Amino acid sequence: MLTEYRRDLHRIPETGWQVDKTAAYIKGVLSALPCEVFSPVGNAVCAYFDFGKKETVAFRSDMDGLPVTEQTGLPFASERAGFMHACGHDGHMAILLGLAQTLAKRTSAARNVLLIFEPAEETTGGAAAILETGLFEKYYVNRVYGLHLWPGVEEGKVFSRAGGLMSRSCEVSVRFTGRSVHIARWPEGKDALCAAVRFIEAAYQYTEGKENCLLRFGKMTSGEVRNAVSGETVLEGSLRCLDDAGYDDMRAMLSDLAADIERETGCAVEVRRTAGYPPVTNDAGLLREARSRFPIYDAEPTYITEDFSVYQQHAPGVFFFLGTGGTELLHSPRFDFNEGVLETGLALFTALL
């Protein structure tokens, strides 16, 4: 059952909110079960199992694939050229559909159950749009769970940790505006490239040794020609923090550093940040309860981000890593995994009921 779901979904990867075939497949499976099936927004799909309780537990899976050309050679490889489920979302959906089948056989449960299939996790993030509909309030959701297939940790085992598991993120762009002159008259100019270099060196020096924060710039665009002082430079990078306190500290540092560089170089410095995602922060009490029902090993925190964190802003929750062992990394065109681990994911979610 889980393997069939995974392979069917692997063949039809779609991206962003445009997951029409994926949503239709999920609705087709769920429509035969004793649950309310609906779309709270766009192509998101939900299934609500009403056991007559006051409160509800939610389980979430992402739905979207990636613009990656598959190179696995699998007999059930992607049928859409240039697109692939390279991040395991096909496996996540299979686990949640398996949970739906388990729920269909039940006549009682400790709570009502809400299954959420979320589009656009890889792009703009679908969680915020789903929650803006008032979904958690309508169904009285008081806890939420999710998982991700995770290369590099032991295959078939589940990992998590209380507190910060995955980082808060934002994209950082810094624009330096100076004055371009011929290099023969460089003292008359204001060197935006030099200002950017000073900014990077100071920012990296500040970040060194901070255990919960990461700041790196991966792109610099500067100047027009080799024999003129650069009049404009733009840095593009990413800030990742495992807690909000660290994020606030780094945000203040960037603003203070911009002011310092302006005074030192005479260049105007503008720092822009995107909203990004909050950190994935696991509820300690819920994790203790989960560990009393299922073997869960300690996870190392990561600077990778996940918009599951948005659900945790509305209800306490726990996110888990489901080990795939020594597979290719996520987003690789060769990513694949032993489908037997899906049974472990289903067993975990069933225990959490």
LINHUMO-V680409 format. One record per backbone hydrogen bond with DSSP energy under -0.5 kcal/mol. CO is the residue of the C=O (numbers start at 1). NH is the residue of the N-H. Records with the same first field share a line. If there is no record, write none. Layout:
# LINHUMO-V680409
CO=NH, NH
This chain:
# LINHUMO-V680409
1=5
2=6
3=7
4=8
5=9
6=10
7=11
9=12
10=13
11=79
14=65
15=18
16=120
17=19
19=23
20=24
21=25
22=26
23=27
24=28
25=29
26=30
27=31
29=32
30=33
33=35
35=37
36=48
38=40, 46
41=44
45=117
46=38
47=49, 115
48=36, 50
49=51, 113
55=112
56=142, 143
57=114
58=145
59=116
60=147
61=118
66=68, 84
68=70
74=77
79=81
80=83
84=66, 86
86=331
88=91, 92
89=93
90=94
91=95
92=96
93=97
94=98
95=99
96=100
97=101
98=102
99=103
100=104
101=105
102=105
103=106
112=57
113=49
114=59
115=47
116=61, 118
117=45
118=63, 64
120=123, 125
126=130
127=131
128=132
130=133, 135
131=134
134=138
135=139
136=141
137=140
140=56
143=58
144=318
145=60
146=320
148=322
150=153, 324, 325
153=325
154=157
157=323
158=297
159=321
160=299
163=282
165=302
166=280
168=241
170=239
171=274
172=237
173=272
174=235
175=177, 270
176=178, 233
177=268
179=190
181=229
182=185
183=186
185=188
186=189
190=179, 192
191=195
192=196
193=197
194=198
195=199
196=200
197=201
198=202
199=203
200=204
201=205
202=206
203=207
204=208
207=210
209=211
210=213
212=242
214=240
216=238
219=236
221=234
225=228
227=183
230=192
231=178
232=223
233=176
234=221
235=174
236=218, 219
237=172
238=216
239=170
240=214
241=168
243=247
244=248
245=249
246=250
247=251
248=252
249=253
250=254
251=255
252=256
253=257
254=258
255=259
256=260
257=261
258=262
259=263
260=264
261=265
262=266
268=177
270=175
272=173
277=169
279=281
280=165, 166, 282
282=163
283=287
284=288
285=289
286=290
287=291
288=292
290=293, 294
294=296
295=158
297=160
302=167
304=167
306=309
307=310, 311
308=311, 312
310=313
311=314, 315
316=144
317=283
318=146
320=148
321=159, 323
322=150
323=156
325=152, 327
329=332
332=335
333=71
337=339
338=341
339=342
340=343, 344
341=345
342=346
343=347
344=348
345=349
346=350
347=351
348=352
349=353
350=353
353=110
